[in-house]
Amino acid sequence: MTPVSIPARPFPFELPPGRCALVVIDMQRDFIEPGGFGESLGNDVSLLRAAVAPTQALLQAWRARGWPVVHTRESHLPDLSDCPPAKRGRGQPRLRIGDPGPMGRLLVRGEPGCEIVPELAPRPGETVIDKPGKGAFFGTALQTTLQALGVTHLVVAGVTTEVCVQTTLREANDRGYDCLLVEEATASYFPHFKAATIEMVVAQGGIVGWAARLQDMLDALDAMGEG
């Protein structure tokens, strides 16, 4: 099919239908809801809630076309063998990774808080990647999964913009993927960090990737019709 041109910065993003995956990063209860890991770090988790509805709209458009969807969760094994001490000991949280909280042990696989928020819950057939680090490629099967799907381009949403989202964008860029970040579908506990990250991504002719407004993305997809 003919690529779909998405108005974006620093110049239009050419989206190849069927060869572009939507990657939704870490939209987990532990980061977005009270009582989770994000709040234990002293953050206002309500700031991340702003990205939920835009991501939901993006998911709806993607699913209507049957294009590949990947969800990621930052998560660890129950014995924390994949969580190095340098990570668990970071910062000065009230609770650390693996400690019991209101939604179970923080960022531990299988616990309620580790699950993706209900509005964005994966559907059958959608890939879910549990990642032990910030980037979605480190220690995961994401690269082989994308290759098996024939994916060459990524549209990215999720949280937080400056940490797991930016790390994944840079990892993907190094692996040859063209990446577009949808601005309303990402958020940070520090809004100025989000703004700075987007500028880093699109600087120098898109040295890391592209950034687009949600409505521009949806309008371009509507213009092509449903696949």
N, C-alpha and C positions, 0 to 999 in steps of 0.2 A: 504494500500500500504506500501511497505518497506520504512522506513525512508531514506532520502537523506543525505549523510554525506558531510557537508560543511567544507573544511579546514578553521580553525579559531584559534584564541587564546582564552583561554589558551590550548584548545584541540578541536577536531572537534565537530561541532554542528550538532546534529541529527534532521533534519527537517522532521516532519511528514506531508506528502502531504495532503492538505485539512483541516488540523487542525492547520495550521500556518497562521496567518494574517500578511500582510504587513501594518505597521502603518507609515504614512507619516505625520510628525509633522510640522505644522505651516509654510508651504512653501507659504507664503502670500506676496502679493504686498507690504504691509506695512513694511515688514522686508527686502525684497529683492530689491525693486525698489527705485530710488530716489524720495524724497518727502514724504516718509512714516515715520512711527514711529521710525524705526531703524535709519534712517538718522537724525531724530530730536534729537536723543540721542548723535549725533556727530560721528556716526560710518561710516566707509567706506562700504557701502552696496554691492559693487562689490565683496567683499570677499565671500559673501553667494552665489553669482551666480554660483560659481564653483560646487556646489552640485546639480544644476538643471539637467544637462545632465545625470549624474550617476543615479539620482533618476528616471529620465525618462526611462532609460534602465532597471532599476529594475522593474518599473511599467509595462513595456512592457512584460517582462518575466513572471511576476505574472499574468497579465491579460490573457496571452496566455494559461494559465493553469486553469483559472476560479477560482482561489483561492481568499479568502476574502481580500478586501482592505479597510482600514480605513484612512480617512484624518482628521486631526484636524486643527482648527483655534483658535488662542487666540483671543477672541472677547468678547464684552460686550453689554448689552442691551442699547438702546438709552438713557434711563434715568440714566445709570451708577449705577443702584441700586445693581448690582453684582460686582462692582469695589470698593473695600474699599479704604478709603482715604490714607491708608498707601501704597497702590499700586500706586494710581494715583499721589501721591506726591513724588515718588521715584526719586532720581537722580536730575539732573539739565538740563532737556531737553529744547529745544527751544519751543516745543509744547508738551502738555500732552495728555494722553488718553482722547478721547472725543473732543479735540479741532479740529477745521476745518483745513484741510491741502489741498494740491493739489489733493489728491485722496479721498476727503471727510473727515469726522470725523475719527480721528485715532482710529483703533482697535474697531470700532463700527459695529455691525452686520448690513449687508445690504449695507454698504458703499463700493465703488469700491476698496479702499485700503485693505479692509478686505478679499477680495477674493483671492483664490489660484492663483498663476501665471498661465497663459494660457497653458504653456507647460505641466503642471501637473494637469490640471483641472479634477475634479472627473467626472467619467462616470456614467450614470444611473445605479442604483443598488448598487453603492459603498457608504459606510457609511461616513457621514460627521459629525464630533463631534465639536460643538462649546463649548469651554472651557473657564471659567472665570479666571483660574489660570495657573500656569506654567505646572503642571502635567495634563495629559490627563484623569486621573481618578477622580480628585477632581471636585465635582459639576456637573458631567456628567453621562450619561447612558452607558459609555464605558464598564464597567464590565458586565452589563446585556447583552449588545450587543454581546460581545465576548462569553459569556456563551451560548447564544442562538445559536451561530454559531458553537459551539463545539470546540472552539479554545483553545489550550493549550500552544502554542508557538507563539512568536512574532519576526518578522524581522522589524527592526526600521531604519528609515531614517528621515531627516529633520533638522530643525534649532531651536535655536542655540544649539550646542552640549552640552555646559556646563550648560544651563539653562533648557529650556523646554524638550529637549531630555533626559538629564540626570535625571531630576525629574521624567519623565514618566518611564524610565527604573527602577528607584528605587521603584516607586509605583507598577509597574508590578511585580518586584521581590518579594515584600512583599505579593503579591496576588497569588504567586505560578507559574507565567509564566516564562518559559525559554526564554530569549531574546538575539537576535543577532543584534548588531549594524554594519551596512555596512559603512566602513570608508570613502569612497569617496562620499557617499550619505548623508553626514552630514557636517556642516560647522559652523564656529564661526567668529565673527568680530575680534576675537583675536586668531590667529592660535595656539598659545602655549596653550590656554585654551582647544582647541579641543584635542590636543595631550595629555594633562594631564588628561582630562576626559576619553579618551579611556584607558589609563593606569589604572585609578581608576576602571573602569568597569571590566577589565580582571585580576586585581591583586588578589592575594590570592586564586588562583584556580578558578577564575571567580566569585568572591563574588557578583557581580551585574549581570554579564552576559558574553557574548562572543563578539568578534569583528572579522570581516572578510573583506578581500579585495573584491571589486565588481567583478573582473574578476573570482576569485575563486568561488564566488556564481553563476555567470552566467554559468561557465563551468560545475559545478555540476548539474545545472538544465538542461543544454543542454544534458548532458549525460543520463538523465532519459527520455528525450523526452517530448513532450507536452501532458498534460492530457486532 
